[in-house]
Amino acid sequence: MVGAPSTSHIRAYAAWLALVLAAACATNPVTGKREFSLMSEAQELQIGQEQDAQVRKEMGVDGDRELQQYVSDIGLRLARVSERPNLPWHFTVVDVPAINAFALPGGYIYVTRGILPFLDSEAQLAGVLGHEIGHVTARHAAQQYSRATGAQLGLILGTILLPQTRPFAGLGQSGLGVMFLKYGRDDELQADALGVKYASAAGWDPAGIPQMLTTLSRVEEASDNKGIPNWLSTHPAPEDRVQRVQAALQAATTGEHRFVTDRDGYLQRIDGIVFGDNPDQGVVRGESFLHAALRFAIDFPSGWEVVNGPSQVVAKEPGANGVMLLQLLEQAAGRTIQEVALRSMEGAGFRVLDGGRTTINGLDGFVGTYQGSIQDLGPVTVRAAHVVHDQKVFLVAGLSPPQVYPRLEPAFARTINSFRPMTRAEAEGIRPNRVVLYTAREGDSWQSIAERQGKGVVKATTLAIMNGHAVIDQPRPGERLKIVAAG
């Protein structure tokens, strides 16, 4: 039996604990207060650098160098007036259609290509960047890490990246397989206020922040994103958030100021930007998925929601448990396609029920039926095809609970049999949807513009929100608008 600790032991432990806590405290650059933190600035920089490489690999970087420079110049101007101007700041437009922006510790700020059409001026872009800079300067990401004590580095970004070699991993999450870190209400309000502070100090109209928040709230109400993580799913938005930022706005605009809004300049910068999927990463056209770079096409079941993610394309039956996915196997092990298929599925914990070699539209393949279990979905029956195309192996699979599999098996089979190669001419003929500028005419409505110029690729409500209007408004004759032209 161990005896009770002596008074001297207790005092020694208390002294040691005090030293540990003191070492784990840091001064918040924004508030000036001491706070508990397990991450030094050097660790912030290391984590940011490591995760930046992962973000760029998983999401891709938009190839428009002039746009990248434009965003970076605005971000650096804002960072210079922040409390941490000496961080090695980096600002990047990632090639993702989701409407989002996020920050990593150490000064790494990202805006998605998808958010840019929904901002209506340079001042609003400055507001988004200033908000994300605020998350870094106030060490919100570092504090989140400290609260998680010992979490993996990936938790700082909050991403859950789908393993390329394990089919069906992460299907219980979003179609993209990416979920960003959620900040608390107080952190969001502080970042809003800091965005106002930085934008006004750098010369932009801080009214862009509440305008931006209003637009993004409308996006949430009329979302076209079908589960793709967007700004308001990752940045909590209390009902009074726009009102709460008014105090900071009033303080920033006291006295005489000549602030820049620059709507016309911003519109010129995003004229022609890709809207939605980039053909180099594959595009969704109705129920079809077309990949120009890899030169193949596939048709998912009619009426299913199709989401193109960085690692998988996922289609889901609305209101039911049927799921289909398409995935490139990065590490296909085996001498024959049958060996590759069985190793892949058995390695993921699935038992083969039947299967055989086949040809799908001239391509060598193996189609089989499997049973297994998936986290968050439970027991499933799977109909899966492993198909060889251009010396690569693709997995096309449909899965569902065993009790509904007989109903869905014909749909799974049709999709599997629709996988087909494309000719070079077909691949080159795939054009992205793009944002273009348009001057509203007498009699125009959002509906008529969406149908005439956009051929129905976006909703009328989306066009209204993109241009800073409530969905019940209509465009004014002579108004310069951002619209979406179909590819």
C-alpha positions as semicolon CSV with decimal commas, in nm:
position;residue;x (nm);y (nm);z (nm)
1;M;0,000;0,000;0,000
2;V;0,141;0,341;-0,095
3;G;0,145;0,601;0,176
4;A;-0,009;0,948;0,147
5;P;0,216;1,217;-0,010
6;S;0,407;1,435;0,231
7;T;0,360;1,810;0,261
8;S;0,699;1,866;0,096
9;H;0,595;1,648;-0,200
10;I;0,272;1,844;-0,239
11;R;0,461;2,175;-0,235
12;A;0,715;2,046;-0,488
13;Y;0,437;1,926;-0,719
14;A;0,252;2,258;-0,687
15;A;0,570;2,447;-0,773
16;W;0,631;2,222;-1,076
17;L;0,270;2,266;-1,192
18;A;0,299;2,643;-1,157
19;L;0,612;2,642;-1,374
20;V;0,439;2,430;-1,640
21;L;0,134;2,656;-1,648
22;A;0,350;2,967;-1,661
23;A;0,547;2,823;-1,953
24;A;0,220;2,737;-2,128
25;C;0,089;3,092;-2,107
26;A;0,132;3,343;-2,384
27;T;0,026;3,702;-2,443
28;N;-0,258;3,739;-2,692
29;P;-0,137;3,995;-2,952
30;V;-0,487;4,141;-2,990
31;T;-0,605;4,164;-2,630
32;G;-0,268;4,194;-2,456
33;K;-0,386;3,941;-2,199
34;R;-0,203;3,631;-2,082
35;E;-0,381;3,311;-2,180
36;F;-0,323;2,938;-2,169
37;S;-0,160;2,805;-2,485
38;L;0,036;2,495;-2,575
39;M;0,156;2,640;-2,904
40;S;0,444;2,883;-2,945
41;E;0,467;3,117;-3,241
42;A;0,739;2,894;-3,385
43;Q;0,499;2,599;-3,365
44;E;0,227;2,807;-3,531
45;L;0,462;2,873;-3,823
46;Q;0,560;2,507;-3,850
47;I;0,201;2,385;-3,842
48;G;0,090;2,646;-4,095
49;Q;0,370;2,554;-4,333
50;E;0,301;2,180;-4,309
51;Q;-0,074;2,216;-4,350
52;D;-0,034;2,464;-4,636
53;A;0,132;2,193;-4,843
54;Q;-0,160;1,960;-4,767
55;V;-0,422;2,223;-4,855
56;R;-0,253;2,295;-5,188
57;K;-0,231;1,924;-5,270
58;E;-0,589;1,840;-5,175
59;M;-0,766;2,152;-5,305
60;G;-0,542;2,283;-5,580
61;V;-0,447;2,644;-5,646
62;D;-0,635;2,861;-5,893
63;G;-0,417;2,910;-6,201
64;D;-0,498;3,279;-6,258
65;R;-0,174;3,446;-6,147
66;E;-0,312;3,798;-6,177
67;L;-0,605;3,706;-5,952
68;Q;-0,369;3,543;-5,702
69;Q;-0,154;3,858;-5,695
70;Y;-0,460;4,079;-5,655
71;V;-0,585;3,887;-5,353
72;S;-0,237;3,866;-5,204
73;D;-0,179;4,241;-5,238
74;I;-0,504;4,318;-5,053
75;G;-0,424;4,063;-4,783
76;L;-0,073;4,194;-4,726
77;R;-0,200;4,553;-4,692
78;L;-0,444;4,435;-4,427
79;A;-0,184;4,223;-4,247
80;R;0,054;4,519;-4,222
81;V;-0,198;4,711;-4,009
82;S;-0,269;4,411;-3,785
83;E;-0,113;4,331;-3,448
84;R;0,115;4,070;-3,609
85;P;0,257;4,240;-3,920
86;N;0,581;4,043;-3,909
87;L;0,431;3,700;-3,963
88;P;0,521;3,548;-4,302
89;W;0,170;3,603;-4,438
90;H;0,048;3,402;-4,738
91;F;-0,281;3,453;-4,925
92;T;-0,406;3,191;-5,170
93;V;-0,712;3,137;-5,389
94;V;-0,779;2,762;-5,383
95;D;-0,947;2,600;-5,681
96;V;-1,261;2,487;-5,498
97;P;-1,622;2,575;-5,594
98;A;-1,746;2,579;-5,233
99;I;-1,818;2,920;-5,081
100;N;-1,561;2,948;-4,805
101;A;-1,255;3,112;-4,655
102;F;-1,031;2,980;-4,379
103;A;-0,705;3,039;-4,196
104;L;-0,417;2,832;-4,063
105;P;-0,191;2,929;-3,774
106;G;0,116;3,125;-3,874
107;G;-0,044;3,355;-4,131
108;Y;-0,180;3,124;-4,404
109;I;-0,511;3,258;-4,540
110;Y;-0,726;3,098;-4,809
111;V;-1,030;3,203;-5,005
112;T;-1,202;2,957;-5,236
113;R;-1,266;3,039;-5,598
114;G;-1,632;2,976;-5,518
115;I;-1,667;3,266;-5,274
116;L;-1,540;3,534;-5,512
117;P;-1,854;3,561;-5,734
118;F;-2,061;3,618;-5,419
119;L;-1,858;3,922;-5,310
120;D;-1,959;4,246;-5,474
121;S;-1,668;4,483;-5,420
122;E;-1,305;4,504;-5,323
123;A;-1,415;4,628;-4,980
124;Q;-1,610;4,305;-4,926
125;L;-1,309;4,095;-5,026
126;A;-1,101;4,298;-4,780
127;G;-1,364;4,220;-4,517
128;V;-1,334;3,844;-4,575
129;L;-0,954;3,856;-4,567
130;G;-0,954;4,082;-4,262
131;H;-1,187;3,845;-4,080
132;E;-0,957;3,550;-4,146
133;I;-0,649;3,754;-4,051
134;G;-0,829;3,822;-3,722
135;H;-0,849;3,449;-3,653
136;V;-0,470;3,435;-3,684
137;T;-0,381;3,754;-3,496
138;A;-0,612;3,664;-3,204
139;R;-0,464;3,312;-3,206
140;H;-0,806;3,147;-3,230
141;A;-0,668;2,844;-3,418
142;A;-0,383;2,814;-3,168
143;Q;-0,631;2,834;-2,878
144;Q;-0,844;2,564;-3,039
145;Y;-0,536;2,344;-3,061
146;S;-0,452;2,411;-2,698
147;R;-0,804;2,313;-2,591
148;A;-0,770;1,992;-2,789
149;T;-0,428;1,917;-2,626
150;G;-0,251;1,655;-2,826
151;A;-0,480;1,651;-3,128
152;Q;-0,330;1,563;-3,462
153;L;-0,200;1,849;-3,672
154;G;-0,484;1,796;-3,918
155;L;-0,733;1,903;-3,653
156;I;-0,602;2,258;-3,672
157;L;-0,743;2,287;-4,022
158;G;-1,025;2,059;-3,918
159;T;-0,999;1,852;-4,232
160;I;-1,080;1,485;-4,264
161;L;-0,902;1,373;-4,578
162;L;-1,028;1,057;-4,746
163;P;-0,757;0,790;-4,769
164;Q;-0,691;0,723;-5,136
165;T;-0,626;0,353;-5,084
166;R;-0,931;0,275;-4,869
167;P;-1,258;0,276;-5,064
168;F;-1,566;0,408;-4,887
169;A;-1,366;0,580;-4,611
170;G;-1,545;0,885;-4,478
171;L;-1,876;0,833;-4,656
172;G;-2,054;0,922;-4,333
173;Q;-1,914;1,271;-4,373
174;S;-1,979;1,526;-4,647
175;G;-1,945;1,449;-5,015
176;L;-1,628;1,654;-5,032
177;G;-1,478;1,472;-4,738
178;V;-1,364;1,807;-4,597
179;M;-1,500;1,967;-4,283
180;F;-1,343;2,282;-4,149
181;L;-1,280;2,389;-3,795
182;K;-1,574;2,565;-3,633
183;Y;-1,493;2,865;-3,418
184;G;-1,703;2,971;-3,124
185;R;-1,945;3,263;-3,124
186;D;-1,713;3,495;-2,934
187;D;-1,423;3,419;-3,169
188;E;-1,643;3,495;-3,470
189;L;-1,762;3,824;-3,328
190;Q;-1,405;3,923;-3,245
191;A;-1,288;3,830;-3,596
192;D;-1,572;4,040;-3,743
193;A;-1,464;4,340;-3,535
194;L;-1,100;4,289;-3,629
195;G;-1,197;4,269;-3,995
196;V;-1,366;4,609;-3,961
197;K;-1,061;4,747;-3,783
198;Y;-0,809;4,623;-4,039
199;A;-1,018;4,716;-4,345
200;S;-1,074;5,072;-4,227
201;A;-0,711;5,117;-4,118
202;A;-0,596;5,001;-4,465
203;G;-0,838;5,237;-4,638
204;W;-1,129;5,015;-4,740
205;D;-1,490;5,087;-4,654
206;P;-1,557;4,872;-4,344
207;A;-1,926;4,862;-4,438
208;G;-1,817;4,579;-4,668
209;I;-1,810;4,345;-4,366
210;P;-2,181;4,362;-4,274
211;Q;-2,268;4,364;-4,645
212;M;-2,062;4,050;-4,692
213;L;-2,221;3,885;-4,389
214;T;-2,569;3,965;-4,520
215;T;-2,490;3,814;-4,861
216;L;-2,344;3,499;-4,710
217;S;-2,648;3,464;-4,485
218;R;-2,863;3,468;-4,798
219;V;-2,639;3,201;-4,948
220;E;-2,715;2,980;-4,650
221;E;-3,088;3,032;-4,689
222;A;-3,090;2,947;-5,061
223;S;-2,788;2,719;-5,093
224;D;-2,708;2,538;-5,419
225;N;-2,420;2,355;-5,257
226;K;-2,585;2,025;-5,162
227;G;-2,378;1,956;-4,855
228;I;-2,051;2,118;-4,962
229;P;-1,905;2,301;-4,661
230;N;-1,957;2,674;-4,703
231;W;-1,884;2,986;-4,501
232;L;-2,183;2,975;-4,270
233;S;-2,159;2,602;-4,204
234;T;-1,807;2,658;-4,075
235;H;-1,844;3,009;-3,932
236;P;-2,136;3,010;-3,684
237;A;-2,373;3,297;-3,758
238;P;-2,585;3,412;-3,462
239;E;-2,892;3,613;-3,556
240;D;-2,748;3,934;-3,417
241;R;-2,407;3,906;-3,586
242;V;-2,466;4,180;-3,844
243;Q;-2,606;4,405;-3,570
244;R;-2,319;4,325;-3,333
245;V;-2,058;4,440;-3,584
246;Q;-2,226;4,781;-3,608
247;A;-2,050;4,905;-3,294
248;A;-1,709;4,836;-3,445
249;L;-1,828;4,988;-3,772
250;Q;-1,939;5,307;-3,600
251;A;-1,607;5,339;-3,418
252;A;-1,414;5,288;-3,741
253;T;-1,609;5,553;-3,932
254;T;-1,600;5,827;-3,670
255;G;-1,450;6,142;-3,818
256;E;-1,360;6,218;-4,178
257;H;-1,243;5,925;-4,386
258;R;-1,210;5,858;-4,757
259;F;-1,271;5,487;-4,781
260;V;-1,240;5,275;-5,096
261;T;-1,520;5,041;-5,208
262;D;-1,423;4,981;-5,574
263;R;-1,705;4,767;-5,708
264;D;-1,616;4,829;-6,073
265;G;-1,253;4,729;-6,026
266;Y;-1,351;4,413;-5,841
267;L;-1,599;4,312;-6,111
268;Q;-1,331;4,348;-6,376
269;R;-1,100;4,121;-6,174
270;I;-1,348;3,833;-6,155
271;D;-1,491;3,871;-6,505
272;G;-1,442;3,529;-6,665
273;I;-1,370;3,335;-6,345
274;V;-1,480;2,970;-6,349
275;F;-1,811;2,915;-6,169
276;G;-1,862;2,571;-6,021
277;D;-1,645;2,274;-6,116
278;N;-1,324;2,314;-6,312
279;P;-1,307;2,073;-6,610
280;D;-0,950;1,981;-6,515
281;Q;-1,096;1,834;-6,195
282;G;-1,409;1,696;-6,356
283;V;-1,749;1,859;-6,395
284;V;-2,100;1,757;-6,298
285;R;-2,356;1,807;-6,574
286;G;-2,694;1,694;-6,444
287;E;-2,645;1,332;-6,338
288;S;-2,332;1,290;-6,551
289;F;-1,974;1,337;-6,442
290;L;-1,722;1,427;-6,713
291;H;-1,347;1,445;-6,661
292;A;-1,158;1,618;-6,941
293;A;-0,806;1,556;-6,808
294;L;-0,860;1,183;-6,742
295;R;-1,093;1,154;-7,044
296;F;-1,383;0,951;-6,913
297;A;-1,753;0,996;-6,840
298;I;-2,009;0,825;-6,620
299;D;-2,384;0,862;-6,562
300;F;-2,521;0,841;-6,208
301;P;-2,884;0,745;-6,131
302;S;-3,145;1,001;-6,238
303;G;-3,246;1,243;-5,963
304;W;-2,950;1,165;-5,736
305;E;-2,741;1,447;-5,591
306;V;-2,386;1,437;-5,730
307;V;-2,096;1,608;-5,550
308;N;-1,747;1,630;-5,699
309;G;-1,485;1,616;-5,423
310;P;-1,104;1,621;-5,432
311;S;-1,076;1,246;-5,369
312;Q;-1,415;1,100;-5,460
313;V;-1,726;1,176;-5,659
314;V;-2,026;1,085;-5,445
315;A;-2,389;1,047;-5,558
316;K;-2,668;1,005;-5,304
317;E;-3,028;0,903;-5,340
318;P;-3,239;1,187;-5,192
319;G;-3,403;1,089;-4,866
320;A;-3,263;0,735;-4,869
321;N;-2,949;0,538;-4,790
322;G;-2,832;0,456;-5,140
323;V;-2,486;0,591;-5,223
324;M;-2,259;0,562;-5,525
325;L;-1,901;0,669;-5,554
326;L;-1,627;0,703;-5,811
327;Q;-1,264;0,697;-5,701
328;L;-0,922;0,663;-5,860
329;L;-0,713;0,398;-5,682
330;E;-0,374;0,559;-5,625
331;Q;-0,203;0,235;-5,520
332;A;-0,353;-0,052;-5,717
333;A;-0,173;-0,368;-5,601
334;G;-0,205;-0,683;-5,808
335;R;-0,096;-0,849;-6,132
336;T;-0,449;-0,872;-6,276
337;I;-0,759;-0,657;-6,238
338;Q;-0,924;-0,941;-6,044
339;E;-0,635;-0,947;-5,799
340;V;-0,643;-0,567;-5,766
341;A;-1,018;-0,569;-5,697
342;L;-1,013;-0,846;-5,438
343;R;-0,710;-0,706;-5,254
344;S;-0,861;-0,360;-5,248
345;M;-1,198;-0,471;-5,113
346;E;-1,065;-0,731;-4,870
347;G;-0,811;-0,478;-4,741
348;A;-1,101;-0,245;-4,664
349;G;-1,276;-0,521;-4,466
350;F;-1,527;-0,642;-4,728
351;R;-1,609;-1,005;-4,799
352;V;-1,665;-1,105;-5,160
353;L;-1,993;-1,281;-5,239
354;D;-1,951;-1,318;-5,614
355;G;-1,764;-1,158;-5,902
356;G;-1,598;-1,202;-6,236
357;R;-1,389;-1,045;-6,511
358;T;-1,580;-0,839;-6,766
359;T;-1,549;-0,570;-7,031
360;I;-1,717;-0,230;-6,981
361;N;-1,736;-0,021;-7,298
362;G;-1,413;-0,179;-7,421
363;L;-1,233;-0,147;-7,087
364;D;-1,102;-0,439;-6,881
365;G;-1,280;-0,471;-6,546
366;F;-1,387;-0,686;-6,254
367;V;-1,738;-0,654;-6,110
368;G;-1,832;-0,812;-5,780
369;T;-2,076;-0,808;-5,491
370;Y;-1,943;-0,762;-5,140
371;Q;-2,062;-0,739;-4,780
372;G;-1,914;-0,535;-4,501
373;S;-1,970;-0,248;-4,263
374;I;-1,903;0,126;-4,288
375;Q;-1,867;0,365;-3,999
376;D;-2,183;0,573;-3,947
377;L;-2,372;0,365;-4,207
378;G;-2,354;0,017;-4,053
379;P;-2,383;-0,310;-4,253
380;V;-2,388;-0,262;-4,631
381;T;-2,402;-0,463;-4,948
382;V;-2,181;-0,330;-5,226
383;R;-2,182;-0,372;-5,602
384;A;-1,836;-0,259;-5,715
385;A;-1,647;-0,241;-6,043
386;H;-1,274;-0,198;-6,076
387;V;-1,206;-0,067;-6,427
388;V;-0,876;-0,015;-6,610
389;H;-0,862;0,303;-6,818
390;D;-0,543;0,460;-6,953
391;Q;-0,328;0,243;-6,723
392;K;-0,522;0,363;-6,418
393;V;-0,770;0,171;-6,202
394;F;-1,102;0,333;-6,119
395;L;-1,348;0,211;-5,857
396;V;-1,720;0,258;-5,930
397;A;-1,938;0,130;-5,648
398;G;-2,294;0,139;-5,523
399;L;-2,369;0,057;-5,162
400;S;-2,673;0,043;-4,941
401;P;-2,812;-0,138;-4,636
402;P;-2,878;-0,503;-4,725
403;Q;-3,256;-0,464;-4,697
404;V;-3,275;-0,204;-4,977
405;Y;-2,995;-0,339;-5,196
406;P;-3,225;-0,547;-5,422
407;R;-3,420;-0,232;-5,514
408;L;-3,104;-0,033;-5,594
409;E;-2,893;-0,300;-5,763
410;P;-3,032;-0,226;-6,115
411;A;-2,941;0,144;-6,076
412;F;-2,594;0,051;-5,953
413;A;-2,547;-0,175;-6,255
414;R;-2,657;0,095;-6,502
415;T;-2,408;0,345;-6,358
416;I;-2,125;0,089;-6,361
417;N;-2,200;0,004;-6,723
418;S;-2,205;0,374;-6,819
419;F;-1,835;0,425;-6,738
420;R;-1,678;0,502;-7,074
421;P;-1,370;0,667;-7,226
422;M;-1,399;0,999;-7,406
423;T;-1,225;1,097;-7,727
424;R;-0,983;1,387;-7,726
425;A;-1,236;1,596;-7,917
426;E;-1,506;1,523;-7,658
427;A;-1,273;1,615;-7,373
428;E;-1,166;1,939;-7,540
429;G;-1,531;2,026;-7,594
430;I;-1,604;2,044;-7,220
431;R;-1,619;2,409;-7,119
432;P;-1,661;2,546;-6,766
433;N;-1,940;2,775;-6,661
434;R;-1,802;3,126;-6,613
435;V;-1,891;3,453;-6,445
436;V;-1,942;3,728;-6,702
437;L;-2,055;4,089;-6,673
438;Y;-2,393;4,197;-6,803
439;T;-2,590;4,523;-6,804
440;A;-2,954;4,472;-6,705
441;R;-3,216;4,578;-6,960
442;E;-3,573;4,689;-6,923
443;G;-3,792;4,388;-6,851
444;D;-3,507;4,167;-6,730
445;S;-3,568;3,943;-6,431
446;W;-3,333;3,708;-6,252
447;Q;-3,533;3,419;-6,394
448;S;-3,505;3,541;-6,755
449;I;-3,131;3,606;-6,721
450;A;-3,072;3,264;-6,562
451;E;-3,259;3,088;-6,844
452;R;-3,129;3,299;-7,134
453;Q;-2,759;3,350;-7,055
454;G;-2,708;3,068;-6,806
455;K;-2,924;2,799;-6,969
456;G;-3,050;2,709;-6,625
457;V;-2,710;2,618;-6,472
458;V;-2,783;2,843;-6,172
459;K;-3,104;2,944;-6,002
460;A;-3,253;3,291;-6,029
461;T;-3,212;3,329;-5,652
462;T;-2,839;3,259;-5,685
463;L;-2,799;3,543;-5,936
464;A;-2,982;3,782;-5,706
465;I;-2,761;3,691;-5,409
466;M;-2,443;3,715;-5,619
467;N;-2,530;4,077;-5,693
468;G;-2,612;4,182;-5,338
469;H;-2,990;4,165;-5,376
470;A;-3,253;4,002;-5,161
471;V;-3,415;3,715;-5,349
472;I;-3,743;3,908;-5,372
473;D;-3,572;4,199;-5,555
474;Q;-3,529;4,229;-5,930
475;P;-3,239;4,384;-6,126
476;R;-3,262;4,752;-6,211
477;P;-3,232;4,855;-6,578
478;G;-2,876;4,976;-6,639
479;E;-2,734;4,790;-6,338
480;R;-2,399;4,618;-6,395
481;L;-2,439;4,254;-6,294
482;K;-2,239;3,935;-6,249
483;I;-2,413;3,650;-6,425
484;V;-2,319;3,289;-6,505
485;A;-2,274;3,190;-6,869
486;A;-2,311;2,819;-6,938
487;G;-2,008;2,634;-7,071
